[in-house]
Amino acid sequence: MKEVQAFIEEKKQKFAQTPFMKFLQDKSIDPRQRLAWAPAFAPFAMSFKDFNRNILRKEPADSQLQEMINQHSYEDGRHWVWFVQDMKLMGYDNPINYTDTLKFLWGEETIKVRKMAYDLFAICTFEEDILMKLVVVESIEATGNVALYEIAQVAKELQQITFQHHPYFGESHFAKETGHIQAEMDDVERFIESIQLTEAQKEKAFTLVEKVFADFTEAMDEMLTFAQKHPYDQPFTTMGNIKQSRTAA
Ligand SMILES: [Fe+2]
């Protein structure tokens, strides 16, 4: 697995350089606007609950790896609660028409975010090889580690405005995303590295890593576009490109 881990690391470094990350780092933009994509991320944040519970988890576990994935799924499968709390804290809990909500969540502007979830289900639902599921989890965790770090930096600025701790976007979530599977084990990284893969498994693992990172990159690109088109206090209406600078009138 060592080579797969190295490949994930390489992909992670590239993911850290994407335009979405630069946008999050741009302090000339109001922190609320840098997180204006948050409501549009809902299809993934909420589907991730089912992905952990129904797809990754298998009780009772029939192997040590499945047990580790189960432990991981209980942790990551409950983070949607924080997402819901943050939506409330960020002022998105306004009543909108049910049909408008449906159109928003399944609309054109969240296609990539939904695809990211659909692909994870497609890859893992009938996958018999637990090692491939582990590769997917490790890839997701690597993207989460990078993105949640940058998002937590924005949330710190946001906190100075709202005086609220943001459980999903804030540092406490990043602290839970170590970059690796969250299982009760000392040095989980070394354990994973020591797993031997056949050539066929290695080849498939590389393809899966590529796929997960491509999906996350495209989805976060989509979120960048969303944040450039929607004022943070009007996420449910589409505008042209809006002024991004906090100093602009
Ligand atoms: Fe999480």
Residues whose N, C-alpha, C, O or C-beta is under 5 A from the ligand:
A	BS01	LIG	D76 H79
